Amino acid sequence: MATMKRMIDDFVKYTKINTKCDPESKSSPSSPGQLELAKIVAEDFKKAGADEVELQDDGFLFATINENIPDGHPAKGKVPTLGFLSHLDTADEAPGNNVKAQFIENYQGGDIKFPGNQELVLNSENAPHLKNCIGHTIITSDGTTLLGGDDKAGIAALVEVVRQFKENPKIPHGRIRIAIIPDEEIAVGTEKLDLKKFGADIAYTVDGGEMGEIDIESFNGFKGKISVEGYAAFPGYGKGVYLNATLVLSKLIAMMEPKRWPQNAAGRDPIWWVHNLSGEVAKAEATVFLRDFDLEGIEEQKRLLNTYRDALLKEFPKAKISIEVGEMYKNYKYELEKDPRVVEYAKEAMEKIDIKPKQNYVRGGNDSCHLCFNGLLSTNLFIGMQNMHSFTEWNTVETIEAAVKTIVSLANVWVEHAG
């Protein structure tokens, strides 16, 4: 394969554009930088040789690589159209402007410092996967922003995939569709994606973690709103009348089982957390997120919240407490199992290029959740992102390169099985 330096150059170029999403925005994309990046990536796809490139006003970018299977080949016309996706936006938990990437070549262990923030350090204690990346070139920001590898590394990889197929015409592959979408981080990107226009039969999101990972399961994601109404009165004469809604809500939050908070959970443990809280004497509200791999677990979390409410209503009978919980996304495992080829061929593709596949469950959601439940079977492939959404986000050059090789191999595996 050709050198990957140009791909990493693309990645660094993309990180310099602030595409931080805006959860409060009603526009698409939610932030102007996403459309700015999409225009640059569209030109890069054209230069790479994509057969079709289309950028919509709402930030959705599509590219096509036409089938490359010779006449007479038994797979001619039989290979499903494969779709690959990545996203333009970065998370809103950390700054995304003025990103300065730093490279630590031939990493041999120990602490990684951040030139823009001397208080930060990256090592195997806060990033255990680093010990598996000895000899790699580590990429981080300077510590004042996130890096943006989630998912600009995926975008750079897909641009490079186009180059690889165009520069190596002897590699057979079916029709390939690429979608670069806005606002994945606020869970609306794939909801707005026109699947008919996308035109994929099977899809892979390029938005995962460690080398070799194939995400085959996710949390069920639910979002709730807890509202409390109290009673405002002059505090000096408030006995028997005054009721502070913020106090009541704070007590409810304090009752939430500590073992379920993110800092105390790992593996397949469920989690819940309060995302934001606002309150005055008369009214207080909190947004709460519920996560569990099983829907029965979500029902248990809802039951617990209602139990806390009932207990507080006995203590504060004048209070009004409402809890509303709605679905954000579901675990896509059971949809994915309807066609085992989606995962099995990804595993085979990795094994062919000496990458050990690792089936993984996601302690969160991803675009495959929405795609699977909208009728397009999909799973998530690694791109190397680590410590996402934070100042200590990192990736490695070698892992992004391995993702490109995996996608090329995967397209070929689908040809081999169709023949």
N, C-alpha and C positions, 0 to 999 in steps of 0.2 A: 504493500500500500504506500501511496505517496506520503511525504512528510505531512505531519499534522500541524506544523507551525502556523499555517494560514488559518486553520480552524481556531487555534487559540488566539490569534490576532483578532479574528472576528469576535470571539467571546469577549475579549477585553474591550473592544470597540462597543459592543452592545451594553456592557456593564456601565459605561460612562453616561448612558442616557437614563435619566430618572423616570422609571416607570412604576413608581410606588402607587398602589391602588388606593382608591378613595371609597371606603365603605358607605359614605353618606351621599355619594353622587348618584344621580339617576340617569346619567348619560352613558353611552357606550362608544368607546371605552370610558372608564370612570376617571381617567387622568390623561391629559394631553400627551404626555411622554410616550404612552403606549402606541399611539398612532404615529408619532415621530419615529419610533423604533421600527414599527411595521413597514413604513416606507423604505427605510434603509434595508431591511431584510428582504423586501420584495425585489429591490435592485440586486441584492446579492444572489437571490435565487435565479434571476435572469442571467446574471454573469456566469453562474455555475452551470447553466445549460438546461434549466427546467423547461419542459415542453409547454407548460401553461403556468401563468402566474396571475392571480387576481387579488387585489386588495380592495375590500369594501370600506365604505365610509365609517362603519361601526367598529373598525379595527380587526375584523376577521380577514386573515390572509390565507389564500389557498395556492398550492403549487402541485403540479402533476409531473410524474415521470412515466412516459408511455411504456407499454409492454415491450420487452426485448427478448422475445423467444423466436428462434428461427422457424421458418416453414418446415413442416415435417416432424418437428419435435412433438412427442406425445403429449406434452403439457400445453401446447399452443391453444390459447383460448379457454383454458380450463382453470387457470389460477385465479383465485379470488382477488379482488382489488384490496390491497393492504393499505390501511390508513395509519399515519404516524402523526402525533400531536405533541406540541409543547406550548408554553404560554408566555405572553409578553410581560405581564405585570409581576412586580415583586411585592412582598408583604408589607403591611403598614406598621409592623411592630418596631422597625428600626429605620433610620434614614436611608434613602436610596439615591441621594444626590451627591455628585462629585466623588464617585467611587474611584479609589486608587488601588488597583490590584498589585499585590506583591507576590513574588515567586521565590520559594525556598527549594533550590535544586538539590537532588540527591539527598533527601531528608534521611538522617541517621538516628533519629530519636531526640528526646529532650524537648526543652521549651521553645516555642515559637513566639516571638515578641511582635507587637504591633506598633509601628513607628508613630502612628497618630494617637495612640492611647497607651501610655506606659504601664497603666494599671492592669491591662488585659494580658493574659497569657494563654496559650493553647498547648496542651500536652496530653498524654495518655490518661490523665486523671479526669479531665473534663471532655476528652474526645478519645474514648477507648480504641476506636477504629484506626487511629494514627499508627498504632503498633503494627498494623497490617500493611502499612504503606511505606515501609522502609525502602529507600532507593527511589521513591517517587518524587516528582516535582509538585510540591504543595502550593496551592493558590489560596490566598486570603485577601481581604481588604486591608487597609491600613489601620483598621480598628475604630474608625469614626463612622462607618456605615456598614450595612450588610454587603456581601459580595455580589449577590444577584445571580449566583449559579442556579438558583431556583426561580426561573428555569431557562435563563439565557444560555446556559451550557447546552441544554436540549436544543435550543434554536440553532446554535452554532454547529452542533452535531448533525442536524438535519440538512443544513446548507452543505456541509461536507459530504453527506450521503449522496446528494445530487451530483456533486463533483465526481465522486468515486464511480458512480454508475456511468456517467458520461465519459469519463476518462478510461474506463475499462469496459468497453462494449461487449466483450466476450462473456461477461457475467450475465447469465440469463435471469430474468425477473419478470414478474407480472406487472400489471398496472399499479402504480403507487400514487396515493394521494396524501398530501401533507396539509395539515391545518395548524396555523399558529394563531392562537386565540387570546383575546383579552380577558382580564378579570377572573382568572382561575382562583386567585386567593380569596375572593369574596363569593366564590361558589356560584357564579352566574355565567361563566364562560361557556361551558358545555350545554347549559340550559338554553342558551340563545343560539347555539350552533345549529345550522340547517343541515341535518343529517342527509337529506336527499341531495342537497348541493354538494356536500362532502363526497358522497358516492362511494364510501368504503364498505366492504363486506365484513372485514375483520379489522380491528383497530388496536394500536399499541400507543399508549402515552409514554413519552420519554421524560420522566419526571420523578425518578426514584433515587435510591441511595447507593449502597455499596456495590462494588463490581460483582456482577453475577446475580444480583437480586431480581426476582420476578415477584411482584406483589400480586397475590391471588386472593386477598381478603382484606377487608377494611372494617373499621368501626361502623356501627350505626350511629348517625349523627342527628341529634335533636337539639332544638333551641327553645328555651322557655323565657317567659316574662313573669316576674313576681311583682305584684302591685299591692301596696298597703295604703289605706286611707286612715288617717288619724283625726285628731280634732284640735284645731288651733284655738288657743285662749291666752289671755294675759297671764304670763307665768306666775306672777306674784299672787294671783288669786285662782290658780289653776287646780287646786285640790278637788279631785272627783270629776273634773271636767277636761283638763288638758290631757292630750294623748299624742305622743310624738311618734309619727309614722316611721321615721328613720330609726328610732330605738327598736321598734317592733321588727322591722326588716333586718336590722343588725343581729337581733337575737335569733331570727330564723337562720340567717347565714351561719352563725356560730354553731347551730345545731347540726349542720351538714357534716356527715361522717368524715373525719380527717383522712381516713385511709383511701378515700376516693378522690382526694385532691391530687392534681398532677405531680406535685413534688414527692408524693408518697406511693406512687403506683408505677408499675412497669409490666412487661410481658403481656399477658392477656387480661390484666386487671382492668376493670372499668374505671372511668374517671368522670368527675364533674367539676365545674368551676364557675365562679361569678366573673363575668367579663367586664361589666361596668355597673356602677351604682350611683344613683342620684337621689337626693332626698331633701325634704323640708319637714316642717312640723306636720303639715296637713297631708302630705303625700310623699311616698318614696317608691322607687322602682329599681329593679335589678334585672339584668339579663344573665341567664344561667345557661350553660351548655352541658348537655348530657351525652356521654359516649359509652358504648358497650358493644362487644362483638355479637351479642345475642339480643334479639328484641325483647325477650323475657327480662333481661337485665335492665333495659330501658324502662319497662313497666315497673320494675322494683324501685328504680330511682324516682319515678313519678309518685309511687306509693309513699316513699319516705318523705318527699317534699310535702305531700298532703297531710301526712301524719304530723309533721312539724307545724303546719298551718293550724291543724285542729287543736294541738296543744297550746299554741299561742292565743287562739281565740278563747280558750278557757281562762287564760291569764289576763287577756285584754278583750273582754266581751264587746266593747264598743268599736273595736277595730274592724275594718273590712279588708280581707286578704284574698286576693285572687291569684291563681297560678294557671297560666296557659302555656302549653307545650306543643310544638309542632315539628314535623319531620324536615330535616335538611337533606339527608341522604341515607341510603341503606347499604349494608354489607353486600357487596356484589358477588360473593363467593358462589352462591347457589345459582345465579344466572350464568356465571362463567363455566360451571360444571356441565352445562348443557352441550358444550362443544369442547372436549378435552384437547383438541388440536391447538387451540389458542395458546395454551401453556406448554404443552408437550413439544411443539415445534420451536418455541422459544428456548426451551431447555436444550433441545438437539442442536440448535444453531450455536449456542454457546459452547457446547461440548466439542463441536467441530473445530473451533478456534482455541481450544484449550482453556476455556473459562469455566470454572465450576459454578453451575447454576445453584441458586439458593432461593427456595420458595419462601416468601416472606409475608407477614401480615402487617398492615399499616395501622399504626395507632393514630389514625386520623381518617380523612377521606381523600379521594383523588378523583380525577375526571372519569376514571373507569366506572365509578359508582353511577354517575348520571348516564354514561353511554350505555352500560349494560341494561339499565332499567328503561332505557328508551329504545331498546331493540338492537343496539350495535354492540356485540360482544367485544370486550376490550380488557386488557390487563396492562400493568404499568411496568416498564423496564427501567433498569438503573441508568443514572447519568452521573452518579458520584456525589451528589449534594450531601453535606454534613453540617450539623449545627444551623440548620436553616432558620431564617427569620431573625438572625442575631448578629451582633458585632463580630462574633468569632466564627461565622460561616466559613467553610473551606471545602475544597475539592482537590483533585489531582489531575494533572495533564494526562497521565496514563489511563485513568478511569474514563475520562471523556473519550479518549481515543478508542478504548475497548468498546464503548457504546456504539461508536460508528461501525466498527468491525462486526458487532453483533447484529446490527440492523441489516447490513449487507448480507451477512450469512443467513439471517432469518428469511429474507426475501428469496434467497436461493433454495432454502429448505422447502418452502411452499411450492416452488417449481418442481423439485424432486418428487414430492408426494403427489403432485397432480399428474405426473407423467405416467 
